């Protein structure tokens, strides 16, 4: 009988090895948890049949000693990641009932290493949103307070881990869609370097930004998942062909060195303007300042540095991503793909009605904005200018990361806010991405690390960023920081 939440794959694998737990029993526990927490609306669909069969097969492999790295991991996938013979909808009416004819590379890699995929998780429609309120299937509710948002767009992924509905989850991060919900739900959210993980089989929002990421309860699980998911893929030309490090071994080595006091101290920059922002919640600011103090005590060098391009991040991000969304979503027209209006009397009317009915308000808003910035007469003024700003931002960050190993900033300006509080004000919603879009515009890796809760019980978090393909630095720093906190508490 399972009486507590398991926070790591290592713990589960140890219990299975000692025959104190079986994978089918663990899966059954998660099924019951999902039923118990239905009101949170984290899952769009639970894969009872395929997950049960998968669990039995993996349990047999464990008994035979032939199981993969992820045997014992029960994982959910965001509802914009394709899984052969399973529905995928991107939480949109446009793709309601669509069954994928193939699996995303990330899904194939999970299954190859014997993870059990338990279901598809609710998200903002086509991953466009920061609160999981734009989903066709309704908002996901935060397990810490069901009146609060889960964050977005991977809100279902974050709540599934937070509420113990599965051990870990895959999300996608275009401008903070893994890190922000992870922060709102007190989880660890990792966005790897752009091109570290294949996007093949992931429904596109903005192709030069989209990246598959992980939401977990432990840094160890984030490292093993990254190790499995990363690496070259013939189906995605944007994936780096660099070898994939042994992140787990690196984590163990750094942890052992940290314990002995022989670890390599890091040079850490804190983006001064982010902590001085008037929009930043006081509790988050204080929690980050305390964390900076702890990192100093551990021997790391901390320096506050200026980043004078902060005001340009959100405008550049939304000009570029909406332009790419306008292009990517043009295929959903009721003819090629997606919802089709059955009453149209002409082709023009069919396009108009199908798209008007199939897309929600936020998706329509972003398509219209993207089409506008790409249109004749505005392309140079908006899209071209935003690309130039992106280049400046990237150069500034690359210069900083030649001098520092890690950069610190908040994840979001506030903790989770009330459902319905900001959804009618797009500007407020867009500005909430101010701290996360930096890593997305520059393609660098970033991780959201929990810092406990405020007095209302809402999770607080800090963001760590590193140079391209510097995930090991992020994982090691986060792992040692959290372990040190556990020892002192």
N, C-alpha and C positions, 0 to 999 in steps of 0.2 A: 504494500500500500504506500502511495506517495503522500507525504505529509508536508512537504516544503517545496519552495521554488528552487529549481536547479539553475545555477547561474553560469555554468561552463560545461563545455563538451567533455573536458578532462574528467570532471566529477562524474558525469553520466557514464562515460566509458569505464571508469574504475568500478562503479557499482554493477555494471553489466558483466564485467570480467569476474567479479566476485559472486555473480549469480544472485545478487540482491535485487536486481531489476532486470526486466526484459524490455526490448524495444516495443513490442506490441502493447505491453502494459503502459509504457510511457506515452505511447500514441493515444491510447484510450483515455489516459488522464488528461491529455491536452484537448481531446474531443469534448470531455465533460467540462473543462474550463471554458471552452468556446461557448458551449450551451449556457453555462452559468453567467457569462458576461456578454450575452447577445446584445444587451442594451448599448454596449460601446460601439457596435456597428463596425468592427475592425475588418471582418471578412466579407467579401462579396460572394464567395463560394468556398465551401470546405470540400476537399477531395477525399471523401470517406473511402470510396472503393479503391482508388489507385494508391492512396497512402497506406491503407491497411495491407494491401498486397506487397507494397514496397517494404514495409516494416517486417513482414514475415520472411521475405527473401534476404533482407540484410541480417536479420537475426540468425538465419541459417549460415550465412557467410561468416558471421562472428564466431559461431560454434565450430566452423571448419578452419578458422584462422586465416581466412582470405578476404576479410572486410577492408574497405578503403579508409582513408583518413577521416572521413566525416561520418563513419558508422556511429549511430547514436544521436546524431543531430536531426531534430525535427525543425524544419524551416518553412516559413511562409514566403511567397513571392508577390511583389507588387503587381497589381492588375494591369500592367503595361508590358509585362514580360511573357513572351510566348512559350507555351508548354504543349507539345504535340497532343492532339486529341482532347484538349481541355479548352474551355472557353477563355477568352481574353477580351476585355472590353474597354480598357483605359478609363473605366468608370464613366462611360459615356453612352447615351442612348444611340449614338451613331453606330456603335459596334455591338449593340445588344444582341446576344445569341451567337456571336461569331466564334467558331471553333478553329483553333490554330492548326494548320496542316504540318507544322514543324516546330521544333524546340529552339529557343534561343541558345547560344553557345554557353551562357552561364548556367542554364538549366541542365544542359548535357554534362557539364563539368561537375555540377552538384551530384547528379545521379551516378556518374562514373566513380565518384568517391563515396557512394552509398549514403548520401543524405536522404531523408524522407521529406518530400514536399507535401505539406498538409493542406495548402489552399492558396487562393488568390486574395490579396489584401486590398481593401478600399483605398482610394487615393483621390486627389483632386482630378477633375476631368482632364484627360490628356496631359496630366502632370502640371497643369496650370493653376497654381494657387498656393497660398502659404498657410492655409488653415484647415484644409480638407472639408471645406464647406461647398465647393463647386461640384462635388461628385453627384452623378445622377442617382446614386443609391443613398444619398443623404450624408450628413456630416458624421465623422468619427468623433467619439467623445473621449476626453482625457480620463484615464483611470484614477488619477489623483483627485479629480473634481469633474464630475460628468457634465457640469454646466460650462466647462472650459473646452476650448478647441484642442485638438491633438497636434496641431501644426501640420504643415503640408510641404510638398504634395504627398510625401510618403507617410501620411498620418496613420493609416491602418497598420503599416509595418512597425511603426514605433509603439503603438498601443498594444499590438500583439505581443511584443517582447516585454513591455512594461507590465501588462496584466497577466503574464505567464500563460499565454495562449499557444506559444511555441518557444523554442529556445532562442532562435534568431530569425532574422528576416532580411530579404533583399529589397532595396529601394532603388530609386534613381535620383540623381542630384544634378539639376541643371543650373540652379542658382542658390542652392541651400536646402534642397528638398529631402535630403537625408539628415543633414546636420541640425536644421531647425526643429523638426519634429522629435528627433532624438533628444535635443535640449529641453523641449517642452515636456518630455516624458521621462527624463532622468536616465536615458540610455546612452550608450556609446555609439556615435554615428560617424562612420568613416567614408569620406569621399576621396578615392585614390586620384592620382595624377590622370589627367585626360589622356586616354590611349593606353592605360595600364590594363584595363579590362575591356573585352569585346562588347560592342553594342549590337551585334548581330542578333536579330530576333527581339529587340526592344523597340516598342512603338515610339517613333521619333517625335520630339517636341522641337528642340533646337540642336541640330546635329553637331555643331562645333562646341557645344557646351555639355550635352548629355553625358552622364557617366554613371554606371552601375555602382552602388555603394552598399555597405552593410550596416545593420543595426543589431547590436548585441548587448549582453549584460556584462561581458568581460572583454578585456583587450586581447586575451589569448584566443578567444573565438574569432575576433576581428582579424587576427594575424593568420590563423589557419584558413579562414575563408578567402582572404586575399591571396594566399599562396595557391589555393585550388583554382580560383577564378581568373587570376592574372595570366598574361602571356599571349603570344602571337596567335592570330586566328586568320586563316585563309579567306574567311567570309567577311572580314572587316579590315580594310586597308589602312584605317587610322590607328590600329593597335600597334604599339611599339614592339619591335622584335627583340628587345633587350631580354636577357635571361631573367628568370624570376628568382629572387633571393629566397633562401630558407628563412622566412620571417620568424617562424617558431623558434628555430635554433638561435637566431639573433636575439630574440626576446629573452630566452633562457640565459644566454651568455651575459647580456646586459643586466639582467635581474641579479645574477650571481655576483657580478662585479659591483653592483649597487649595494648589495648586502655586505660586501667586504670593504666598501669605501674606495674601491679602485676604478670605479666607472669614469668614463670620459665626461667631464663637465661640459655643458652646452652654453653657447652664447645665445641669449634669448632677447629678442626685441619686442617691446610692447608698443603698439601703435597708439601714440598719445591722444590723437584726435578722437579715436573710438571711445576711450574712457572719459574724455571731456565732453562728449556729445550730450546735449540737453535732453535728447530722447532716451538716454540710457537710464533704466530703472536703478534706483539707489541700492537695492538688495543685490542685484547682479554686479554692480560696480564694486561693492564692498567684498562680495564673495571672490571676485577676480583679484582684487588687491591682496586679500588674505592668501590666495593661492600663489600669487607672485612672491609674497613674503616667505611662504613655505619652500618654494623653488630656490630662493636665495639661500635659505638655511641649509638646503641640500648641497650647496656649493656652486650652483649655476650662476653665470654672470647675467644680470638683467640690466637692460638699457632702454629708457623711454626714447622713442624716435618719432620724428614728425612724418606724417603721410598727407601731403597737401592736396591729393587728388580725390579725397573721400567724397566730395560733393558731385563728382562726375561718374561715380560707379553705377548708381541706379539708372540714370538716364541712358548711359552707354549700353548697359545690360539689356534694358527693355527695348531699345531701338533694334539691337541686333537679334535678340531672341524672338521678338515678334515677327521680324522680317523672315527669319528661318522657319518659324511656325506657319506663317502664311504660305510659304512654299511647300513645306512638308504636309500640311493638312489639305492641300488642294486636291489630293487624290480621293478624299471622302466626299463624293458628290452624288451618291445614289445610283451611279452608273458603274464606275470602277469598283468602288467599295462602299460599304456602310448603309445606313438607313435610307430607305427609298420611299418617297411619297407616292401613293398609288392613285392620286386624283388629278395629277398634273395633265394638262392638255397640250403642252408643248415642251420641247427639250429645255428651253430657257427656264420655264416655270418649274420643271422637274428639278433642275439644279437648285434654284432658289428655295423651293419649298423643302426639299430634302435636307439641305444644309441648315435652313432656319429651324426645322424641327429636330434635327439630329444633334446639333451643338447647343451647349448651354451659354448663358450670357457672357461669362468670363472668356470662354474660348472664342466666341464671336468678336468680343472686344479686341482680343489680341490679334486675331486674323485681320480685322479692319485696320488696326494700327500698323501692323506689319505690311499690309498691302499699300497703305498710304506712304510709308517711308521708302518703299521700293519703287514708287510710281515716278513717271517722268516729271522732271522739274523739282523733285524732292529727294531723289536718290543721293545727289552730291551733298545737299544741305544736311541730311540726317544720317543715312546709312554709311556713306563714305566717311563722314566726320566721326561717327561712332567707332568705326574701324580704326581710325587714326588715334582716337582717345584710348581704345583698347591697347594699341601698340605702346603708347606712352605709359600706361598703367603697368603693362608687362615689363617694360624696361626698368621702371622704378622698383618693382618687386624683385626683379633679377639682381639689381644692384644691391638691394638690402640683403638678399639671400647669399651674396658673396661674402658679406660681413657677419651674418648671423646664421645659426643652425635652424632656429625655430622663431616664428612670429606669433605673438599672442594678441587676440582681440576678443570681444564678446561674440556670441553666436547670434543672438537676437536682442533687440533693444529692451524687451520686456519679457516676463514669464508668460505662460499661456493666458490668453485673454478669453473673455466670455464669447460663447457661440452667438453669432449675430451682431456682435459689438462693432466690428470694423468692415464687414463684408460689403456694405453699401457705399464704402468710400475707397475706390480703387487706389487713390494716391497714398492713403494711409497703409493699405495692404502692400503696395509696391515698396514704400520706404522702409517697411519692416525687414526687407532683404539687404539693407545697407551694409551689414557686416559680413554676410555670407557670399555676396556676388564677387568679392575681390578674388577669392580662390578660383571661382568659376571663369571669370574673365581672363585670368592668367594661366589657367590649366594646372595649377599646383595642387598637391594633396592637402587635405585639411581634416581635422577630427574634432568632434564635439565631445568634451569630457565632463561628466556630471560633477557638480560641486555641492551636492546636498540640496535641501529645500529651504524656502523662505518660511516666515511665520504662518503663512496660510497653507503650508504643505505643498506648495508648487515647486517643481524642480528648477534649479539654477544650473548654469553650464558655462564653460569657457571653450574658446576655439584655439586650436594650435594649427599652424600652417608651416610647411617646410618647402625646400626647393624641389623641382621636378624629380620624381622617382625617389623622394626622400621619405617614403612611408615608414621605413625602419626607425628613423629618428622620432617620428610622431608616436609610433607604437611603443617604443622603449620609454620615452619620456612620460607618456600617459600611464603606462603600466607601473613604472616605478613610483610615480606621483601618487597614484591611487593606492598602491600597496603601502606606502609610507603613511598615508592618511589612515588606513585601516589599523596599522600598528599603534598609532598615537591616539586613536579614539577608544 
